[in-house]
Every structure is written in structure tokens, then in C-alpha cells.
Amino acid sequence: MNKILKITLGLVASAAIVACNQQQPAKTTTNNEPAAKTETVEKNVEKIVYVNSDTLSEKYQYFKDVRTRLEAKVKKAQNDLQAKGQAYQRELADYQQKAATMSASERQATEERLVRHQNDLGRMDQNASTSIAQEEQTEFTKVYTAITDYLKKHSEEKGYRLVLTYSKTNPAVLYADPAMDITNSVLDALNKEYKDKNAAKK
């Protein structure tokens, strides 16, 4: 195809989960204040976590299945277009060889047919690209929804107030304590949920 569709995924925008609790009034300074501050910071850290979107895109089976299906459709569209393009090239070469021996009306009819074929190829390319792009958007929206729905439920259970996403290619988070990384537990749960749904369909 003239325009090869790239299948990419930007997973999991930052989502604020659970309303923030009102802070207690400031206390007067005491000898125990440093310990109290440390405890408060630790509790807040526990309520902010992140997932690695690179890992999800590599290991989340639902996403992998969607990507495989879309790549297969892109390849089929490319093969179909290539086959029709080769047929057009053969027809064009045949015309160029015989043009000198054709009558004016035969040349005109052949040239009009070749133009129609060329236009058909252009429409086929555009239609395939548009169709796959629309399907890509629809399918990855479903993947995104599956992830965010799970994260909302998981955050309510764990008391997380904020779930961030991290990716090496788009590092909105430059550094995070590995203790805040819940990617593996989220990935395991998502894959189990996807597997259970597929099993229920059979």
C-alpha cells in the first residue's frame, strides 16, 4: 500500500481515582513531628501508583490479539492491492506493445479502460486504509476501556487515588519508585479476565 498503516498504542491516560480526603488542620510543632510527616508521606505514596504501558502492550493478551488481527488485515489488503497492481502493469505493458498496430478507436477504448483501472486501484488503496484505520480506533478503544475499567475497580479496592502510566517512548513520569509499580499485578488480572471472557464465549 502507498500508506502503510502503523499499529500503535498509547495506553492508559492518567486517571484520578477516589475523591481526596480533607486534610487535618496543621498541628503545632512537637518532637514527634518528623515521624508524623514521614508516616503521612508514606500513606500518600501508597495511594499513587503507576503501570508500565510498554509492558501492557507487549504482554496483555487482548492487545496482542487485536494487534495480530489488524496486522493480518493490513497484510491481506497489501497483497490484494499488489495483485491488482501487477495485473494493471501487465495490461499497461501489453497495450504499449500493441498500441502501434491498434486503430484509433481501439487505442482510445484501451486507454479509457486503463485509466478506470488506475482509478480503481487508488480507491481500493484509500478504502482499505480508511477501513483499517477505523477498525484500529474501535478495537484499541475497547482495549483502553478494558484497562481503565479494571483500574477503576482495582483502585477502589486498594484505595489508590491516582494511577499514572509510564512509557519509555513517552516518559510523562521521569522517575518513580519501583514500589509504586503495580504493572505485573494489573497485567495478571487483565489477562485472567480476558481469558475467562473468551472461555465463557465458547
N, C-alpha and C positions, 0 to 999 in steps of 0.2 A: 504494500500500500504506500501511497505517497506520504501519508501521515501515519506513522506507527504509533498506535495508542500506548502510552506508558501507564502501567497499572501501579499506582502508588497508594499510599495510605497515610493519612495523618490521623492518628488515633487519640481519642480521649482528651478533649479540651479540659482545662482546669474547671473543676466543679465544686462549688461551695455546698457542703452538706451539713445539715443540722444548724439551727439558729444558735448564735453566740450567746452564752450566758453573761448576765451582767456581772461586772467586776465588783468585788467587795471594796468598800471605802478604804482609803490608804490608812495604814496603821502607823503609829509613832515608832520611831527607830528603837529597836531593842537589840540585845546581844544575839538574839536568835534570828535576826532579820536576814542575814546572808543565807542561812539554811532554808528559810521560808521562801526566799526568792528562787533558790535553786529548785526547790520542790515544785513551785509554780511553773517555771520554765520547762521542767521535765514533763509535767502534765500537759502543757500546751504542745510540746513537741510530739507527744503521743497522739495528739488529735490532728496532726498534719502529716500526711503520708504521700507517697508517690508511687507510680507504676512506670516501668520502662516500656515505652511504646515499641521500641525496636524488638524487644523480646516477645511482646504480644504478636507483632506482625510475623515473626519467624515461627512461633510455636503454638499460637492459638489455632486449633484445627478448623474452626469455622472460617476464619480469614484465609487460611491456606486453601481450603476447598473452593472458596469464592474466587481466589486468585487463579487457581488451576482451571476452573471453568471459563473464566474470562480470557485467559491466555489461549485456551483451546479455540475459543470463538475467534479471537484475533488471527490465529494461525489459519483457521479454515477460511476466513474472509480473504486473507492474503493469498492463499492457494487458489481460491476461486477467481480472484481478480487476475492473478498471474496467468492462469489457464486461458481466460478470456482475452487477456492482453496478448498472449502468444498467438492465439488464433487470429486476432486482428492484425498482428505483424505479418503473419503468413499471407493473409488476404491482401494486405497492402503490397507486399513483395511480389505477389502473383500479378497484381494489377500493373505494377511498374514494369514488369517484364512484357506484358501483353498490350500495354497502352498504345504502342506504335501501330499495332495491327487492328486495333478496335475502331469502329466507326465513332463519329462524334456523339451519337445518341448513347452508344454503349459506354463510352468514357464518362459521360455525364451521369448516367444511371449508377455506374460503379462508384464514382466519386461521391455521389449523394449517399450511397449505402455506407461507404467508409466513414463519412462524416457522422452518420447516425450511430454507427458502432463506436466511434470515438467518444461521442457524447454519452452513450450508454455506459461506457467504462467510467467516465467521470462521475456520472450519477451513482453508479454502483459503489464507487470508492467513497463518495460523500455519504450515501445512505448507510453503508456499513460502519463508517466512523461514528456517525451520529447515533446509530442504534446501540453500538457497543458502549459509547460514552454514557448514554442514558442508563443502560443496564448497570454499568460500573457504579454510577452515582447511586442508583437504587439499592444495589447489593451492599455497598460499603456503608450506606446509611443504616441498613439493617444490622451490620456488624457493629457499628458505632452505638446503636441503640441497645444491642445486647450487652455491650460492655458497660455503658453508663447505667443501664437499669440494674445490672448486678452490683455495680459500685455504690449506687444509692442505697440498695438494700443492705449491702455489706457494711457501709459506713454507719447506717442507723444502728446496726447490731453492735458495732465496735465503738461507736461514739466518735468517729472521725468527723472533724469539722471542715477539713479541706483535703481534697485528693488532687495532687498535681501529676503532670505527665512529663517524662523526660525522654529525649531522643538525642543521639549524638549529632544527627544531621540538623536538628532544630533545637539546640540546647537552651530552652527558656529557663531551665534550672541549671545553674553553672556548677553548683555543688550541693550535695545532700548527704546527710549521714546515712550509711547503709542500713542502719537500724530502722530507718523510716521507709525502707523499700519493701512494699508488700506485693511485688510483681509475681513472685512464684506462687504464693497462696491464691492470688486472684486468677492466675493462669490455670492452676489446677482446678479451681472451682468452675471456671468458664468452660474448660474442656470437658469436665464431667457433666455439666449442664447441657452442653451441645450433644454429647454422646447419648445422654438419656433422652433428649428430644428426638434424635434420629431413631433410637431404638423404639420409641413409642409410636413412630410413624409406620414401622414395619409390621 
